[in-house]
Amino acid sequence: MLPPPPNRGLFFLVLGSICAALEFVAQANSATDTLNVLLIIVDDLRPSLGCYGDKLVRSPNIDQLASHSLLFQNAFAQQAVCAPSRVSFLTGRRPDTTRLYDFNSYWRVHAGNFSTIPQYFKENGYVTMSVGKVFHPGISSNHSDDSPYSWSFPPYHPSSEKYENTKTCRGQDGELHANLLCPVDVEDVPEGTLPDKQSTEQAIQLLKKMKTLARPFFLAVGYHKPHIPFRYPKEFQKLYPLENITLAPDPQVPDGLPPVAYNPWMDIRQREDVQALNISVPYGPIPVDFQRKIRQSYFASVSYVDTQVGSLLSALDDLQLANSTIIAFTSDHATTDSLEAGTPFVAPASSIDQASWALGEHGEWAKYSNFDVTTRVPLMFYVPGRTASLPEAGKKLFPYRDPFDSISEPVDPGRQTMDLVELVSLFPTLTGLAGLQVPPRCPIPSFHVELCREGKNLLKHFQSHHLEEDLYLPANPRESVAYSQYPRPADFPQWNSDKPTLRDIKIMGYSIRTIDYRYTVWVGFTPDEFLANFSDIHAGELYFVDSDPLQDHNMYNDSHGEEFLLSLMP
């Protein structure tokens, strides 16, 4: 630790003067000198995208964005469930700091008055706007999407959102059901539209309004799909004939998987079409033909969202805002449906299998675990003039690309880095890219500190000498570490294993992901004190990436695994 300055009062006086001068300069700059921010969050999206090497999924608009961006191949969420993940990356703090592991508390009351990404931009002169699912709605964002702290005016939620879990799915019997699989004729659904369509339309209207104002903006757009139910325009099924859909490469529950690590996907079981299958709890497998239909609908939902992203980015281009707007694209977590839909992508060493929402891997579906398939997410940043050259006059960076166009020209891949990174790095990275002062690292503990961040700043990856190097930027093993965690109510799967409330949490699974291994330890947890007891170990998992990329062979209790873990001890 460095010694303190000899005259602390003078030091902080000078430092304060410098900061004030920088603030004055920043305020004096015109809006044209300030970069806007468009943050796109897609719910439950695993890296089942062309830009991540998936040969089956059609995502031409997201791929086009990636071609002009810096793409992070190995980005991880800190908890694989909606509210905790979103609060974590929007505040830049881990779930153990936000103390949100479920959906039932508001961090400003329950943990600390932590600043958020949009709040920080708002306090620095930006007009901040929210469209769709950005914060998780409900108690976890104070039934207001954290208004008025985070947003300049009330967030927009599509009116058709209220029909998402109602009986709007036409079954083979001709009746309406609340199904998992729900391809629809949009003209026949209530209001004749879908939430993500409405969100795109609203976001475009806001962009048009901001074009006329001389103030920088921060616009966050949250898309619902491919979150369940898979309710999407039925024409997207045509992109994925069932005969082309393969099953997960590892559809069985691994023999060495500790029961505490398994999630019984109870929310999927509650859907009417899944209930009709009469699947045993917790391990009963879904019939093979229905597995293919789930995967078909997941991929179709991804392509549907891709068209919405394409429409939004094309409008940004038409309004001549692409040259002055940072675009960040990510997801809150993934799902466990296997992404090995087509020819697997062969990437440089240390690339991870494509996942983030289980689609049958390990006999699991949905999220709710610490595996790569549920924690790994897409993450990319477009920065005008840095990740891509500015387009010539009259040319567009983001022309709309139709996923149904089978002869469309492939897009060139953009820059990619293999370093493992975390979503808590979103806060410092966005602020740094926008030219704002990056919040300081949080002390331990930091419940009393309103503005700080627990994630690393990723700005080093955007330095010009990095971007001018090879297409794939090599990973630094010493810095490549990502942390995730997931709570459980018991050692064995039960009805609330996927989403236990705080008071029911008895075990916490802490997971470390490096380029070489994933190591998870399940320890006792006292919810009243938010205290993990690492001397009370219930189970452990150890998977080696090179020899077991799908994480099917738990080496925790194996002699080689024990020897490896001993080598990690100081």
Secondary structure as the mmCIF struct_conf table of DSSP 4:
data_model
#
loop_
_struct_conf.conf_type_id
_struct_conf.id
_struct_conf.beg_label_comp_id
_struct_conf.beg_label_asym_id
_struct_conf.beg_label_seq_id
_struct_conf.end_label_comp_id
_struct_conf.end_label_asym_id
_struct_conf.end_label_seq_id
HELX_LH_PP_P HELX_LH_PP_P1 LEU A 2 PRO A 5
BEND BEND1 PRO A 6 PRO A 6
HELX_RH_AL_P HELX_RH_AL_P1 ARG A 8 ALA A 28
BEND BEND2 ASN A 29 ASN A 29
HELX_RH_3T_P HELX_RH_3T_P1 ALA A 31 ASP A 33
BEND BEND3 THR A 34 THR A 34
STRN STRN1 ASN A 36 VAL A 42
TURN_TY1_P TURN_TY1_P1 ASP A 43 ASP A 44
BEND BEND4 PRO A 47 PRO A 47
BEND BEND5 LEU A 49 LEU A 49
HELX_RH_3T_P HELX_RH_3T_P2 GLY A 50 TYR A 52
TURN_TY1_P TURN_TY1_P2 GLY A 53 GLY A 53
BEND BEND6 LYS A 55 LEU A 56
HELX_RH_AL_P HELX_RH_AL_P2 PRO A 60 SER A 67
TURN_TY1_P TURN_TY1_P3 HIS A 68 HIS A 68
BEND BEND7 SER A 69 SER A 69
STRN STRN2 LEU A 70 PHE A 76
BEND BEND8 GLN A 78 VAL A 81
HELX_RH_AL_P HELX_RH_AL_P3 CYS A 82 THR A 91
TURN_TY1_P TURN_TY1_P4 GLY A 92 GLY A 92
HELX_RH_AL_P HELX_RH_AL_P4 PRO A 95 THR A 98
TURN_TY1_P TURN_TY1_P5 ARG A 99 ARG A 99
BEND BEND9 TYR A 101 ASN A 104
HELX_RH_AL_P HELX_RH_AL_P5 TRP A 107 HIS A 110
TURN_TY1_P TURN_TY1_P6 ALA A 111 ALA A 111
HELX_RH_AL_P HELX_RH_AL_P6 ILE A 117 GLU A 123
TURN_TY1_P TURN_TY1_P7 ASN A 124 GLY A 125
STRN STRN3 VAL A 127 GLY A 132
BEND BEND10 LYS A 133 PHE A 135
HELX_LH_PP_P HELX_LH_PP_P2 HIS A 136 HIS A 136
BEND BEND11 PRO A 137 GLY A 138
HELX_RH_3T_P HELX_RH_3T_P3 ILE A 139 SER A 141
TURN_TY1_P TURN_TY1_P8 ASN A 142 TYR A 149
BEND BEND12 SER A 150 SER A 150
BEND BEND13 SER A 152 PHE A 153
HELX_LH_PP_P HELX_LH_PP_P3 PRO A 154 PRO A 155
STRN STRN4 TYR A 156 TYR A 156
HELX_RH_3T_P HELX_RH_3T_P4 SER A 159 TYR A 163
TURN_TY1_P TURN_TY1_P9 GLU A 164 ASN A 165
BEND BEND14 THR A 166 LYS A 167
STRN STRN5 CYS A 169 ARG A 170
TURN_TY1_P TURN_TY1_P10 GLN A 172 ASP A 173
BEND BEND15 GLY A 174 GLU A 175
STRN STRN6 LEU A 176 HIS A 177
BEND BEND16 LEU A 180 LEU A 180
STRN STRN7 LEU A 181 VAL A 184
HELX_RH_3T_P HELX_RH_3T_P5 VAL A 186 ASP A 188
BEND BEND17 VAL A 189 VAL A 189
HELX_RH_3T_P HELX_RH_3T_P6 PRO A 190 GLY A 192
BEND BEND18 THR A 193 THR A 193
HELX_RH_AL_P HELX_RH_AL_P7 PRO A 195 LYS A 211
TURN_TY1_P TURN_TY1_P11 THR A 212 THR A 212
BEND BEND19 LEU A 213 ARG A 215
STRN STRN8 PHE A 217 TYR A 223
TURN_TY1_P TURN_TY1_P12 LYS A 225 PRO A 226
BEND BEND20 HIS A 227 PRO A 229
STRN STRN9 PHE A 230 PRO A 233
HELX_RH_3T_P HELX_RH_3T_P7 LYS A 234 LEU A 239
BEND BEND21 TYR A 240 TYR A 240
HELX_RH_3T_P HELX_RH_3T_P8 LEU A 242 ASN A 244
HELX_LH_PP_P HELX_LH_PP_P4 ILE A 245 ALA A 248
BEND BEND22 PRO A 249 PRO A 249
BEND BEND23 GLN A 252 GLN A 252
HELX_LH_PP_P HELX_LH_PP_P5 VAL A 253 PRO A 254
TURN_TY1_P TURN_TY1_P13 ASP A 255 GLY A 256
HELX_RH_3T_P HELX_RH_3T_P9 PRO A 259 ALA A 261
HELX_RH_AL_P HELX_RH_AL_P8 MET A 266 ARG A 269
TURN_TY1_P TURN_TY1_P14 GLN A 270 GLN A 270
BEND BEND24 ARG A 271 ARG A 271
HELX_RH_AL_P HELX_RH_AL_P9 GLU A 272 GLN A 275
TURN_TY1_P TURN_TY1_P15 ALA A 276 LEU A 277
TURN_TY1_P TURN_TY1_P16 VAL A 281 TYR A 283
HELX_LH_PP_P HELX_LH_PP_P6 GLY A 284 PRO A 287
HELX_RH_AL_P HELX_RH_AL_P10 VAL A 288 ASP A 318
TURN_TY1_P TURN_TY1_P17 LEU A 319 GLN A 320
HELX_RH_3T_P HELX_RH_3T_P10 ALA A 322 SER A 324
STRN STRN10 THR A 325 SER A 331
BEND BEND25 ASP A 332 ASP A 332
STRN STRN11 THR A 335 ASP A 337
BEND BEND26 GLY A 342 THR A 343
HELX_LH_PP_P HELX_LH_PP_P7 PRO A 344 PHE A 345
BEND BEND27 PRO A 348 PRO A 348
TURN_TY1_P TURN_TY1_P18 ALA A 349 SER A 350
BEND BEND28 GLN A 354 GLN A 354
BEND BEND29 SER A 356 SER A 356
STRN STRN12 TRP A 357 LEU A 359
STRN STRN13 GLY A 360 GLY A 360
HELX_RH_3T_P HELX_RH_3T_P11 GLU A 361 GLY A 363
STRN STRN14 TRP A 365 ALA A 366
BEND BEND30 LYS A 367 LYS A 367
BEND BEND31 SER A 369 PHE A 371
HELX_RH_AL_P HELX_RH_AL_P11 ASP A 372 THR A 375
STRN STRN15 ARG A 376 VAL A 377
STRN STRN16 LEU A 379 TYR A 382
STRN STRN17 PRO A 384 PRO A 384
TURN_TY1_P TURN_TY1_P19 GLY A 385 THR A 387
STRN STRN18 ALA A 388 ALA A 388
HELX_LH_PP_P HELX_LH_PP_P8 SER A 389 GLU A 392
TURN_TY1_P TURN_TY1_P20 ALA A 393 GLY A 394
BEND BEND32 LEU A 397 PHE A 398
TURN_TY1_P TURN_TY1_P21 PRO A 403 PHE A 404
TURN_TY1_P TURN_TY1_P22 SER A 406 ILE A 407
HELX_LH_PP_P HELX_LH_PP_P9 SER A 408 PRO A 413
STRN STRN19 ARG A 415 GLU A 422
HELX_RH_3T_P HELX_RH_3T_P12 LEU A 423 SER A 425
HELX_RH_AL_P HELX_RH_AL_P12 LEU A 426 LEU A 433
TURN_TY1_P TURN_TY1_P23 ALA A 434 GLY A 435
HELX_LH_PP_P HELX_LH_PP_P10 LEU A 436 PRO A 440
STRN STRN20 ARG A 441 ARG A 441
HELX_LH_PP_P HELX_LH_PP_P11 CYS A 442 PRO A 443
BEND BEND33 ILE A 444 PRO A 445
TURN_TY1_P TURN_TY1_P24 PHE A 447 HIS A 448
BEND BEND34 GLU A 450 LEU A 451
STRN STRN21 ARG A 453 ARG A 453
BEND BEND35 GLU A 454 GLY A 455
HELX_LH_PP_P HELX_LH_PP_P12 LYS A 456 ASN A 457
HELX_RH_3T_P HELX_RH_3T_P13 LEU A 459 PHE A 462
BEND BEND36 GLN A 463 GLN A 463
HELX_RH_AL_P HELX_RH_AL_P13 SER A 464 LEU A 467
TURN_TY1_P TURN_TY1_P25 GLU A 468 GLU A 468
BEND BEND37 GLU A 469 GLU A 469
BEND BEND38 LEU A 471 LEU A 471
STRN STRN22 TYR A 472 LEU A 473
HELX_LH_PP_P HELX_LH_PP_P13 PRO A 474 ALA A 475
TURN_TY1_P TURN_TY1_P26 PRO A 477 GLU A 479
STRN STRN23 VAL A 481 ARG A 488
BEND BEND39 PRO A 489 PHE A 492
TURN_TY1_P TURN_TY1_P27 TRP A 495 ASN A 496
BEND BEND40 SER A 497 LYS A 499
HELX_RH_3T_P HELX_RH_3T_P14 LEU A 502 ASP A 504
STRN STRN24 ILE A 507 THR A 514
BEND BEND41 ILE A 515 ASP A 516
STRN STRN25 TYR A 517 THR A 526
TURN_TY1_P TURN_TY1_P28 PRO A 527 PHE A 530
STRN STRN26 LEU A 531 PHE A 544
TURN_TY1_P TURN_TY1_P29 VAL A 545 SER A 547
TURN_TY1_P TURN_TY1_P30 PRO A 549 LEU A 550
TURN_TY1_P TURN_TY1_P31 TYR A 556 ASN A 557
BEND BEND42 ASP A 558 ASP A 558
HELX_RH_AL_P HELX_RH_AL_P14 SER A 559 LEU A 568
#
